Amino acid sequence: MIDVIVIGAGPAGTACAKKLAEEGFSVEVYDKRAEIGAPKRCAEGISEASQDFLGKIPERCIAQKIKGARLYAPDGRYLDAILSSGGFVLERKVFDKWLAEEAVKTGAAVQANTFISDMVKDERGYYAGVKGEFLGNEFMEKARVVVCATGAESPLRNKALGVFSKVNLIDSCIQYEMTNIDVIPDLIHIYLSGVLAPRGYVWVFPKGEHKANVGLGIIPQDKKPAAYMNEFLKLHPDMVKDMVANGFVLCGEAANHVNPIHGGGIKEAVISGQMAADTIAECLKKNDVSKKALSKFNEVWWKERGNHLKRVEKLRETLEKLSDADLNDLVDALKPEDIIEFARGAKLSVLAKVLMRKPRLVGIARHLL
Ligand SMILES: Cc1cc2nc3c(=O)[nH]c(=O)nc-3n(C[C@H](O)[C@H](O)[C@H](O)COP(=O)(O)OP(=O)(O)OC[C@H]3O[C@@H](n4cnc5c(N)ncnc54)[C@H](O)[C@@H]3O)c2cc1C
């Protein structure tokens, strides 16, 4: 029997697999996609500082180096926030394969084209394997722990932990990779506007001088469902409080480990996968993969990331309440360095003070305090 099966070869799954294989455990990662990392469902932006968790990202994974973000108010005014260490727009289909290769180099096995349809339990009621299909052949494989890193689509998560998404917190996104367009290549562009993207934003993430990911995410409120039929659904409901069961661990976007303000989840997925791996390794060594033992992952993740992301969520809730006129005032009142701090979820009391400079925004500011 192998030690760990990881379902999903996105950043969370391969980061988790890599760490476990480094510790000497046998790990098998399965992904239903024929090609790892493709098709992308991502604007592909990441901060350079994320390399603290990922290791140095090879040049071949980077489509464009970025020095900061340009934030546009609804009236067209903008503010440039320059990051001290910059960022990248990635080529996810190359990047995700690189992460998978890194996991394989340490000894994990990664197999694409393999759909995992279900999980199986042992005689104690612990999750202890998966059922799947590879090239038309059904199979069953046993493991001491099953990790669910299936991203936003997570029926297996729902089955194991009974966690479902809240409909009013489902972002609907659409993105085109466009070419032959004019774009300032070394800035990502974010447009705030209740008209263009209610309760969300429009993004233009350059991938060279005349190429960019152009997309928008909104939280639908009053539009007809048919309008969203062709749009990709992005789920990030409340972060999952309890991410473990007997023999089972949930990580990455499957657990809604995503930055709530901008929906960036690559870094969070990697951190979550690595933290999950640390706990799993400890539990496997003690030969105890009970829910109680695996719960250490809950503790560590909530302490290190969860509470911080909760603060960021508060900021998002605040911004969602702003009208276009408020957003104009806000962009007017902000300093470039504030934007970077707020996106990190830091200094919310400072944002409250900024909002309070505008009498109209005082009520909203109180929400942050
Ligand atoms: C429109 C959009 C734009 C985004 N832009 C950014 C951005 O600019 N920067 C950023 O950091 N984040 C961005 N994100 C978020 C980011 O893409 C995710 O948070 C991140 O990929 C999550 O990593 P993950 O490993 O948890 O899941 P995923 O990357 O989704 O990987 C999950 C994997 O599991 C596989 N899988 C699912 N079910 C099964 C199954 N039953 N059997 C086998 N395999 C299965 C899938 O095929 C997939 O490969 C964006 C998301 C969207 C939707």
The ligand as a Gaussian input file, in Angstrom:
#p B3LYP/6-31G(d) Opt

LIG

0 1
 C      -10.373000      33.472000     -13.707000
 C       -9.352000      33.162000     -12.651000
 C       -8.216000      33.958000     -12.539000
 C       -7.257000      33.670000     -11.552000
 N       -6.125000      34.420000     -11.493000
 C       -5.177000      34.164000     -10.582000
 C       -3.959000      34.894000     -10.545000
 O       -3.710000      35.798000     -11.381000
 N       -3.047000      34.599000      -9.579000
 C       -3.264000      33.616000      -8.657000
 O       -2.418000      33.394000      -7.773000
 N       -4.404000      32.891000      -8.679000
 C       -5.348000      33.119000      -9.621000
 N       -6.488000      32.354000      -9.676000
 C       -6.663000      31.286000      -8.670000
 C       -5.747000      30.109000      -8.941000
 O       -5.879000      29.689000     -10.293000
 C       -6.116000      28.979000      -7.995000
 O       -6.321000      29.472000      -6.691000
 C       -5.024000      27.909000      -7.923000
 O       -4.809000      27.308000      -9.178000
 C       -5.447000      26.857000      -6.902000
 O       -4.527000      25.796000      -6.899000
 P       -5.007000      24.348000      -6.473000
 O       -3.848000      23.453000      -6.650000
 O       -5.681000      24.401000      -5.153000
 O       -6.150000      23.957000      -7.530000
 P       -6.102000      23.868000      -9.134000
 O       -4.981000      24.634000      -9.695000
 O       -7.479000      24.156000      -9.585000
 O       -5.781000      22.319000      -9.386000
 C       -6.724000      21.317000      -9.097000
 C       -6.427000      20.133000     -10.003000
 O       -7.270000      19.037000      -9.602000
 C       -7.682000      18.340000     -10.751000
 N       -8.907000      17.590000     -10.411000
 C      -10.090000      18.091000      -9.985000
 N      -10.955000      17.086000      -9.724000
 C      -10.305000      15.924000     -10.006000
 C      -10.682000      14.549000      -9.959000
 N      -11.886000      14.164000      -9.537000
 N       -9.776000      13.614000     -10.341000
 C       -8.527000      13.992000     -10.760000
 N       -8.126000      15.287000     -10.815000
 C       -8.992000      16.235000     -10.435000
 C       -7.914000      19.446000     -11.791000
 O       -7.836000      18.911000     -13.112000
 C       -6.769000      20.410000     -11.476000
 O       -5.623000      20.167000     -12.282000
 C       -7.460000      32.598000     -10.644000
 C       -8.607000      31.796000     -10.767000
 C       -9.532000      32.075000     -11.743000
 C      -10.741000      31.195000     -11.859000

